[in-house]
Amino acid sequence: MAEQETFFERLAEQRHTTVEDIRKQIAARIQAGLHDPDPVRRAQWERIPHAGEAPTPEEWLRYAVERLHEDGAEDLLKRYLIDG
């Protein structure tokens, strides 16, 4: 969980906002994706493993990082955090 906090904190710092605002923005994107009229896009969001009705920002982040790792692209996240 510490990595997730660090990521959200970094985004908040880069965007001159709060961690809570970052979480709200991500949650809004998740909701928009889950209600996308395009069934292919909607299915992409629905694939994110989640315990509740919709993925949380933390569940989305975990999924995104796992996908980067599976695709051998974890350097993208590292570069983003360093270059921010």
C-alpha positions as CSV (number, residue, x, y, z in Angstrom):
1,M,0.0,0.0,0.0
2,A,2.9,2.4,0.6
3,E,3.8,2.4,-3.1
4,Q,0.2,3.4,-3.9
5,E,0.3,6.3,-1.4
6,T,3.6,7.4,-2.9
7,F,2.2,7.4,-6.4
8,F,-0.9,9.3,-5.4
9,E,1.2,11.8,-3.4
10,R,3.5,12.3,-6.3
11,L,0.6,13.0,-8.7
12,A,-0.9,15.4,-6.2
13,E,2.4,17.2,-5.9
14,Q,2.9,17.4,-9.6
15,R,-0.6,18.7,-10.2
16,H,-0.6,21.1,-7.2
17,T,-3.6,19.4,-5.5
18,T,-4.4,17.0,-2.8
19,V,-4.2,13.2,-2.7
20,E,-8.0,13.2,-2.0
21,D,-8.5,15.2,-5.2
22,I,-6.4,12.7,-7.2
23,R,-8.4,9.8,-5.8
24,K,-11.7,11.7,-6.8
25,Q,-10.4,12.3,-10.3
26,I,-9.4,8.6,-10.7
27,A,-12.7,7.4,-9.3
28,A,-14.6,9.7,-11.8
29,R,-12.6,8.3,-14.7
30,I,-13.4,4.7,-13.5
31,Q,-17.1,5.6,-13.3
32,A,-16.9,7.1,-16.8
33,G,-15.2,4.0,-18.1
34,L,-17.7,1.7,-16.6
35,H,-20.5,3.7,-18.2
36,D,-18.9,4.2,-21.6
37,P,-21.3,3.6,-24.4
38,D,-18.6,1.6,-26.3
39,P,-18.9,-2.0,-25.0
40,V,-15.2,-2.7,-25.8
41,R,-14.1,0.2,-23.6
42,R,-16.6,-0.7,-20.9
43,A,-15.3,-4.3,-20.8
44,Q,-11.7,-3.0,-20.4
45,W,-12.8,-1.2,-17.2
46,E,-14.9,-4.1,-16.0
47,R,-11.8,-6.4,-16.2
48,I,-10.2,-4.5,-13.3
49,P,-10.4,-6.8,-10.3
50,H,-12.4,-5.2,-7.5
51,A,-14.1,-6.2,-4.3
52,G,-17.0,-3.8,-4.4
53,E,-19.4,-2.5,-7.0
54,A,-16.6,-0.6,-8.9
55,P,-12.8,-0.6,-8.7
56,T,-11.3,1.8,-6.2
57,P,-8.4,4.1,-7.2
58,E,-6.1,1.7,-5.4
59,E,-7.5,-1.3,-7.2
60,W,-7.1,0.5,-10.5
61,L,-3.5,1.4,-9.7
62,R,-2.7,-2.2,-8.7
63,Y,-4.2,-3.5,-11.9
64,A,-2.3,-0.9,-14.0
65,V,1.0,-1.6,-12.4
66,E,0.5,-5.4,-12.8
67,R,-0.3,-4.9,-16.5
68,L,2.8,-2.8,-17.0
69,H,4.8,-5.5,-15.3
70,E,3.2,-8.3,-17.4
71,D,3.9,-6.3,-20.6
72,G,7.5,-5.7,-19.6
73,A,6.9,-2.0,-19.4
74,E,7.4,-1.1,-15.8
75,D,10.1,1.4,-16.8
76,L,7.2,3.6,-18.1
77,L,6.0,4.1,-14.6
78,K,9.5,4.7,-13.2
79,R,10.2,7.2,-16.0
80,Y,6.9,9.0,-15.3
81,L,7.6,9.3,-11.6
82,I,11.2,10.5,-12.1
83,D,10.5,12.9,-15.0
84,G,7.1,14.0,-13.6
